[in-house]
């Protein structure tokens, strides 16, 4: 007996934490095996493996794709690029040492050189803020995944209810039949409904 499997669906969750807002969008289409593709973006790469494992626990087949979109308010202020600053500092000290009587490089002049200062970004956020965003994103993913699975389960429940109605109508037809021919048709219909009901029970 072939097995019906309907894993086509869409789910979305969103929220805000601190100065960041996030949106999860999960999509699934039917497939023989299970293929999971997640896009979490830079800075949250460590979440990909545990989130993928969460999908595998509740979905057995289908092509599942998830996209996380994170928007942060523009960070205000400047910060020194530590790598660029270290390079400039070493070069400036070496240059001053090679010139007799040269004064040591001044910090404010080094900071004013191109490429040393840059606009603050997400990587400069405190660890507490990054951890809070990570937790919120994981919680949001769980909510979206539940919604995706619930849609598939909703399909099965609707079809099961429909099969019950079919069965009830066929029983009524057979009980009120006044001819053998009509009773035979009713019994054939009952067999077909039973076959459909067995198929519906296999819907994931």
C-alpha positions, 0 to 999 in steps of 0.5 A: 500500500502506498503511503500518503505524505503531505509535508507542504507548508509554511510557518513564520515567527518574529520578535524583537530583543534589545535593538534587534528584530528577527523573523523566521520563515520556514517552508516545506515541500514533499520529498522522499527523504529529508533535506534540511537547509537553514540560513541563519546569517553571520554571527549565529552560525553556531545555531545551525546544527542544534536547529537542524537536529530539532527539525529531524526530531519532528519531521521525517520526510520532505524538503525543509528550508528556513531563513532567519532575517535579523535587523539591528538598529544602526549602531552609534559611535566609532570603535578602533579596529584592533587588528588595523590599530596593532599593525599601524602601531608596529609600523609607526614604532619601527619607523620612529626607531629608524629615525634618530631623534624622532618622537614616539608615535602619538595615539591620537594621530594613529587613531586618525589614520584611515582604516583604524576607526570604524563604525560599530556593528553587531560584533561589538555588542556586549556578550549579554546582548548577543546571548539574548538574541541567540536565545530569542532566535532559538525560541522563535525557531521552535515556535515556527517549527511547531506551526509547520508541523501543526499545518501538516497534522491539520491536513490529516485531521481534516481528511480523517473527519471527512472519511468519518462523514463518508462512512456515515453516509454510506452506512445510511445508504445501506440501511435505507436501501430497498434493493440488492443492487443499491445495497451492493453499490453501498458495500462497494463504496464502504470498501473504498472509504475504508481503503481511503481511511487507511491511507489517511491514517498514514498522513504525516 
